[in-house]
Amino acid sequence: MKKILLIIICIVSGLTANAQTEDRKWNIGIHAGVSQYSGDIANDFYKTDKYNYGVGAISISRYLGEHFALDFITHKGRIGIERPTGFFRSSFTSGLLNLRYNFFRSSADVNPYLFVGGGGILFDKNIDLGKDNIAKKLDFASPSFGGGFNVKLGTIVTFNIQETFIYSNSDTRDGIKVGKNDAYLFHTAGLSFNIGKKKDADKDGISDRLDKCPNTPAGIAVDKKGCPLDKDGDGVADYLDTCPDIAGTKALNGCPDKDGDGIADKDDRCPDIAGTLAMKGCPDTDKDGIADMDDRCPDVAGSLALKGCPDTDKDGVADIDDKCPGTKAGYIVDTKGCPLDNDNDGVVNEEDRCPNAAGSASLKGCPDKDGDGIPDIDDRCPKVKGTFANKGCPEIAKEDVVRITKIAAKIFFENNSDKLKVASLNELDELYKILNRYDGANLTIEGHTDNVGKSDANIILSQKRTESVKTYLINKGISASRLTATGFGKTKPIADNKTSLGRAKNRRVELKTSY
């Protein structure tokens, strides 16, 4: 018996190593207890002061439904009685097939039950069923019934206590043939093991039969019903819920939206005021693309650079800060929106011809030191009153004009050369003095020849002669920018070149002053 029990334990352990609890339709149990007799000799049922014999049992059950199961149980041991009125004792092996009714569903932790069925009892220590022994050793249990309860110890193991009543069809085992048929009672306790493999398509540990969410992705934590956990109860599973600890809406992946603008609070810059997606959940009353919370002028459309405020005169200063809102476009302004006036003369820089020197409005912001009505910037003689015709310089005295003409007539050169004659130098010195008195005047030096010689040569000679005059005056101190030297050769005669007197007049230098 001990060897058989050891083998059964090993088999059960192997079968259940990978077994799970719900939906396992097969169960194997190992039980032990005592047997009691009731018959013609005496009735020992539930008597604790009498001698009882040991019994062991092995059961196999098949799940039929939430309340029903089919059990096969075999008992092995000894049964008998010792009384003054009689004595019998025998080894036996029984096999019973019972239909069991469970009072509660299979998920209950404690489940009482009743059963009824039938089977046979073999009174033979060696279990010999030869033809000659069947009639002598085999009795039929008609019926067997009883009850008990199962207590779950885990997903696989169940503790069991059971009472089994067997009424034999025979009245011969106790040695008395006349009277009532023999009956037996087995009190057993033991452990049973659920075996089999349940269907769990999504591998979440909940059988498909009980799984309310059979398609849960692998690795997702589930509740007892097999559905993904939803801590905040908003109908969005935690693994899909962007805000798993705060109830929200399915449309926003489980996140709340207090202002109902379709933007989750966690992404909403203004979670208490409805706004737009473009503004990250904030309103934009003036539709200028700047959220009201960032807009200095939320009721009037403006620019981003001015924090939502308009700039009517386009000077870069918002109207609400602009002290000169009518400034012309393109003018450079100060921080108050007023055009710059560097010299503080009342003429803005863009209209001031002299923005860094204080002047008058009549002269567009330029000064006029000599008071001749010509701004210094245009006055060739800013320190001396002059005329517009002379660009702010005074008229050259008539006597000086006459003297310049005479000087021109006395400028002579060596024959066929650009070298000044010595007598001409005194005249040029006097010309220098006149030019120095009129420092704003320019002088044009024109050279001319007669028609003797080639035209190109005459042009070159006349040019060189004027350059000689120019060089002399520069060396005296006259600015080169005031002097212009041009040779015309024989192209501008003033007399007839056919006579020596005419040719002499044509060989000349002319001096012309201008401003």
C-alpha positions, 0 to 999 in steps of 0.5 A: 500500500505504501509503495502504491501511494508513493507512486501516485504522489510522484505521478500527481506531482509530475502531472501538476508541475505545469498545471493551473487552477481554473478550467482543469477538468481532471482531479486526482486525490489521495485519502486516508481514514478509518472504516466502520461496520454496521450489520447483523452483529452490531452498528459501529457507525460514528462510535468512537469507543470501538476499534476501527480499521485503517483505510486508504483511497485514491480518487479520480474526478472529471469536471462536468459543470459548475456544480457537477462532477463524476468521481471514481474512488477506490478504497483499500484496507480492512474492515470488521468488528469484535463483539461478544455477540460475534466477530469478523474481519476482512481485507477489501478493495472497493471501486465506486463511481459517483455523481457529485453535486457541489453546492457552490461554483467551482471558484468557491474557496470552501465548497460542500457537496453530496454524491450518489453512485455505486460499484463493487467491493472485493473481499480479497487481500490479494485481489484475485478475481478468478472464476471461482472467486468472483461469486465468493469474494465480490459484493455490489454497492447498491447504492453508495452515497455520502458527502463532504467538503473541499477547501482550496489550498492554492491553484492546484491543491485542495484539502478534502474531508468525505463520508462514504456510505456503502450498502452491500447487496450481500448479508454474508460477510459478517457470517450471519446470513439472516438479518439486514445486509451489511453496510460500511462507512469510510471516514477519509481526509486527504489532498486532491490535485487539479490537473489538465491544461486550460485555454488561455489565448492571451497568456494572462493567467485567466482562462478563456472561459472566464476572461472578459477580455480574451485578446489582451496583449501579452505582458499587460497586467490584468484584473480577476476578469482578465481585463487590463487594469484601469486604476482611474476607472475611466474606461481606458486601460492603464497600458493605453492611458496616458494619464493612468492616475487621473480619470479622463476620456477615451478621445484623449487617451485617458487624460482629463480636459477640464475646459472641454476644448479637446486638448488634454490638461497636461498639454493645455497651457490654459487648462481652465479656459477653452482655447485652440490647438494652435494656441496649445489650449489657450484663447486668442480673442483678436486672432493675431496668432498670439495667445491672450495670456501672452498678448499685451493687447488681447483685444486688438490684432498685433504682431509677435515682435510687439507681443500682440500689439499693433504699430500703426506708423510701422516704427517698431514701437507699439501704439500703446507705448508710442508718443508719436503715433503718426511718425512717417514710415521708415523713420528711425525712432527712439524707445517712445516712438518719436523720430530721432533728432541727434542735434536737438534742433527740432528737425528729425534725422530723416529730414535733417541734412545736418543731423549732427550739427544744430541748424534751422528748420528753414535750412533743413537742420543745417547751420549757417555761420556767416548768415548768408542764407546758404547752409555751411554744408553747401557754402564754399565760403562758410565763414564769409557772406556770399551769394547763391550764384557764387555758392556762398562766396563773395563776388570777386572784386572788379579790379581783381578780375581785371588784374587776373586778365592782365596777368594771363596776358603776361604769361609767356614760355620759352619758344616751343617749350612749356618752360615759364619765362622768368618775367612770368613768375612775378605775375603768377605770384600776384595771381597766387595772392588774389586766389588766396584772398578768394579761397572758395574760387576755382581757376581754369587755366586754358592754353592755346597755340597758333597754327604752326606745326602739327595739330597733335603737337600743338595740343600737347604743347598747350596742355603742358604749358597749362600744367606748368602754370598749375604746378607753379601755383600748387607749389605756392600753396593753392589746392590742386582741387581748385585748379583745372588745366586744359590745352586746346592747341590751335582749335580756338584762335582769336586772331588771323593765323596768316599774320605774325601779329595774329599768330602772336595773339593766338599764342596765349593763356586764359585764366577764368575764375568760377565757384 
